Amino acid sequence: MKLKAFVACGLAAVLGAGALTGCGGGTSTTGGGDGEVKYELTVSGIGGSLNWLPIYVAEQEGYFDEAGLSISEQLFTNGPVQMESLSADGWDIGCTGIGGVFAGVLGYDAVVLGASNTDDGTQVVFARNDSDIVTAGTGNNSLSEEIYGTPDTWKGKSVLCNTGSVTQYVFVKTLEGFGLTQQDVNFIAMDPATAYSAFIAGEGDACVLTGSGGTFKMMGEPDKYTAVSSGPLVDSGLMCHFVANKNSYADPEKYEAMKVFMKEYFRAMDWIRENPDQAVEYCMAMNDENGSSMDEETTKMYVSADTYFTLEEACAMMENKAEGSENSEMDQSMMDVLEFFIQCGNYAEGDLERFQGHTDSKLLNEVLAESAQ
């Protein structure tokens, strides 16, 4: 059983009295005469996103029902807006990108419970095929032999890119691989949709896109455009994460419900890996329901653009230390991005220190231990 609520912006609507009890709506109750434990959680996410797909699959395959878990959905248009509803305890656990993680932790003391998947597969830098960047070929970037261009061909180029965003992070890392900085190019701030339209109209020497729209459309025209760099090529480390409402996380009953949710979420991700064709069908249906329909070919590229982690991998990246750091691999990846955003002025000095200590691997490790029994 589930209850859907779609939220386009602002704070989540308050659910009617009696529909759900407790902060964020998460409860644990004993079922009818069979003594089975039933769980309820309010779960938030970004409509149509890859990290919402496992939830959709789990619902369609009946995993939550089998586990005695009923979820109420709160869907948002982006991570920061998703986190605003924490001020009213709008949900218990959420799936979000790095922007949502920072907004949740720094704004509402949210708890990061782990990572679900990579989140850089659709972040791509494009140049036209007749550009000297493309003509220069590959093999001149210290981060990847597959990145196009040389320091000289990139200097002075006009680049269309969203400012203070993960796309800018990917582009700046691309430049670093050439020994360059953003000051070496003509950086023109544009959101991805506008950058796509402007670039195909002839503006700029390169553009940085993200998402299923412009990125895959441009990839579908290899006779005109070349993907000269990308998130995976620069090893951006960007991921989607599970974030918990701190009040819900402190509630023993909701904590147990989150464990049930996590177990079935990772079970659904295993199913997606094992059933790629059916996963594409589910993704198309999910996006149809979300009002963001995609054709089958685009959906195939979308589903395969990023990688879902196994439960073992998600736990390991919270336990293994990053090279040359006392932070875990997952924490260090997040802090690298936050440091970049601080330099861009999106966050303040001191936010890096405030961010530390908001990751808790306890819940996910318990799920792993119980799954092995």
N, C-alpha and C positions, 0 to 999 in steps of 0.2 A: 504494500500500500504506500502511496506517496501523495503529497500535496504540492502542486506547483505554484510558484509565484514568480512572475517575471518583473524585474525592476530595471528600468532604463537608466535612471539617474537619481541622485539624491538618496535620502535615507530609505531603508526598506519600510514598507507599510507594516503597521502593527497588526498581527494576526488576531482574529476575533477571540474573545474571552472563551476559555474552555476548550479551544481547539488543541492547544498545546500547553503544557505547563512548564514552569521553570524558565531560567535564563536561556534565551535562544531556542526554546522549545524542545530541548533534549531531555528525555526521561527514560527510566527503566522501570518496567512493571511486570508483574507476573501474569501470564496469560490465563485463559479460561480454565478448565478443570485439569488440563494436562500438565500443569506446573512449568511449562516452557517459559523461559524468560523472553520478554519482548522489549525491544529497544526502539527509541525514537531520537532522531537528530534533525536539526535544521542545517542543511549543507548549502554552501554558497559557491558560486563559480562564475566563469565568463561564458555566456551562451555561445555554443558552436565551437568552443575551443577543443584542442586535442586532449587537454587534461580533464575535460568534462566527458569525453567519449567513453572512458571506462565506467563512469557512473551510468551513462545511458545503456551501455552493454549489460552491466550488472542488473539493471532494471528489466531489460528485455529478456535476459536469460534467466531471470528469477532468482539471482544470487541473494539479494537482500531479503526476499521473502523466505528463502530457505534458512537464512541465518536469524530470522525473527527481527529484522531491522526495518523500520518504516522511516523514510526520509521525507522531509519537507524541503523543496528546492527554492533557493533564492538566486536568481540569475541576474547578472549585471553586465554592463557594457565594457568596463575596464576595472583593473585592480584597485586603483585609489578610491574610486566610487564604491567598490565592493567593501572596502575597509571602513568607509564612513559609517556604515550601519552598525559597526561594533560599538559606537557610542550609545546605541540603544539596545545592545545585546541582541542584534538582529539575527545572528546565527551562531552555531556551535563550532563548526569546522569548515574550512574553505579550501578550494584549489585555486591557485593564482600564479601569475608570473612574478618576475623580480620586482616590478613596480608596485604590485600589491603587497609583496613581502615587506618592502621598506616602509610603505605607508602604514601597514598594520603594526609592525614592530615599533617604529619610532612615534607613531601617533596614538597607539592604543595598547602597547605592551603585549601584543599578540605573541604566541609561541610558535616557532617553526618546528614542525614535527618530522620533516624529511622532504625528499625530492621524488617527483613522479616521472619526469621525462626531460630530455634536453629541450631547449627552447630557442634554438638559433638556426634551425634548418631552413626557414623561409627568409632569413635576413641575408640579402644578396646585394652586392655592388655590381652594377651593370655599366658597360661602355658600348658605344656603337662599333660595329665591326671595322669601320674605316678609321677608327681612332688609332693614333700612334701608340696608345697604351696596349691595345690588342696586337698591333703589328710587332711590338717589342717582344711579344711572347712571354713565356714563363721562366721560372728558375732564378729570379733575381730578388726574391723576398725571403728574409731569414725565418719567417714563420711557416711558410709553405712553398714548396717548389711549384705548386699549381696556381699561384697567384700571378696575375698578368701585370706587366709593366716594369719600368725601371724608375729610380729616383728622378731622373731627368724628364721622363715622359709624364710623371705625375705632377711635378712642380708647376704651379700656376693654373692648374685645371679648375674649371668651375664644377662644383659637385653639389647636387641637390640632395639634401638630407635633413631629416627631422632633428632638431636640436634638443639636447638634454634627454636623449632616448637611447634605447639599446642599439638602434641602427647607427647612431653616432658613435657609440662605443665600438661597434664592429669596424666602422670606417677608420676611426683613429688607430685601432690596433693594426689595421692594414697598412696605414702610413708608417707606423712604428717599425714594421718589418722592412721598410725601405730606408729607415733612418730619418724619416720626415715627421713633421708635426702638422697639426691642422692649419697652422699659420703659413705653411708652404703651399696651400691651395686656396682657391676662392670658394669658401664654404657658404652655400646659400640655403638658409633654413626653410624647409618645406615639409609638411606632413607627407607620409608615403603616398596617399592617393593623389595629392596635388603634384608631387614630384613625378609620379608615373605619367600623368597627363601632360605635364610640361616637357618631360623628356621625349615622349613620342612626338610632341609638337616641334621638337628641334632645339629646345633650350638645354643648356648645360653640356658638359663633356662627359659626365658620369652621374649616376643617381644611385641612391641606396634605398632599397625597398624591403618591406616585410609584410607578412600575411599572405593569404591565399590568392588575393586578387591580382595586383600588378605583377608580383613576383612570377607567378606561373604563366601569366599571359606573355610576359617578356621572354620567359624560357621557351615558350612555344613558337618563338620567331628567331631561331638560331641564324637565319640568313641576314638578320638585321642587328641583333644584339648578342653580346658575349657576357657571361657571368665571370667577372674578373677577380672577384673575391667573395667570401661568404663567412658567416658565423663559424661553421665547422672548420674552415680553412685557417682561420686566425685563432682557433681554439679558445673561443670566447668564454666557455664554461657556463653559459646562461642556461638556467633550468627553471622548470615550474615546480612549485612547492605546495605542501600541505601546511596550512596555518590554522591554529586553534584560537578561539576566544579564550582569553586567560581565565575568565570566570567559569566557563564550561570545563576547561581543562582541570580546574581545581575541584570539580564536582566528581566524586567517586563513581556515581552511576553514569554520568555522561562520558567519563574517561573510559569505562568499560564499553560503552556504545561506540566510541571512537575506534577502539580496538577491533570491534566487529566490522565497522565500516572499512578500516584499513585492510583487513584480511580479504574482504570481498573485492575491494578496489584492485588489489594486486592480483587476485584471481582473475579479474576481468582483463587486466593487462596481459596476463599469460594467454588468455583466450584470444585476444586481438593478434598476438604474435603467431598463434597457431592457426588462425582462421582469417588470413588477410583479405580474401575476397568478400567474405561476409562482413568483415569489419568496415570495408568500404561502403557496403549497403547500409549498415547501421549509421555510419557517419553522414551519408546523404540524407537519410531519414531524420537524423538529429538536426541537421542544418535546415531542412525543410520546415521542421517544427519551430526552429528558431528564427525563421524568416530570412535566412542567409543561404539560399539554395546554391549548390555547386553541381556542375555536371560530373559524370562519372570519371572522366580522365583527370580533371582537376582534383577531384576527391582522392584519387589514387596517389597523386603526387603529394597531396596534403597529408594523408595518413602516413606516408613513408618518409616525410621530410624530417621528422624528429624520432628519437628513440625512447621507448618506454623502458624504465629500469625494472629489474627483478627486485623482489623483496630483499634478497641477499645483497645486491648491489647498492640499494638505497641505504641499508644499514651500514655497509662497509664504508661508504663515503662520509658517514657521520662519525666513524670511529678511527679511520686511517688519517694520519697526520699529513698535511700538505707538505710538499718538499720545501725544506728550509723554513718551516713555520711550526708554531705550537698549535695552530688552528687545524681543525679537521679539513679534509678536502672540500666538503660542501660549504663550510663556513668561509674558507678562504676565497672560494669562487664568488660568494655573495659579497664579501668585503672588498674584493678587487673592483667590482662594479660600483659599489657604494662610494668608494674612494674617487672613482672617475666622476660620479654624479656630484660629489662635493666640489671637485675641481671645476665642474661646469656651473656651479652655483645653485644647483637644484636642492642641495642639502647643506647644512651648516657645519663648520668645524666643530668637532666634538660629537657629531652624530655617529662616527665610526665607533667611538668608545661606548656610546649609548646602545648601539646595536648589539654589541657583544653580550653573550650570556642569555640570549633569547632562543637558542636552539636546545631542544631536549630530545635525546635519542631514546629515552626510556620506553616510551610507548611502542615505537616501531620495533625495538629489540625484543620486547615482550611478545609482540605479534609473531616475530620470527621464531622465538623459542617455543611458543605454543603450537605453531604450524609444524614444527619438526617432531612433535610428540605423536 
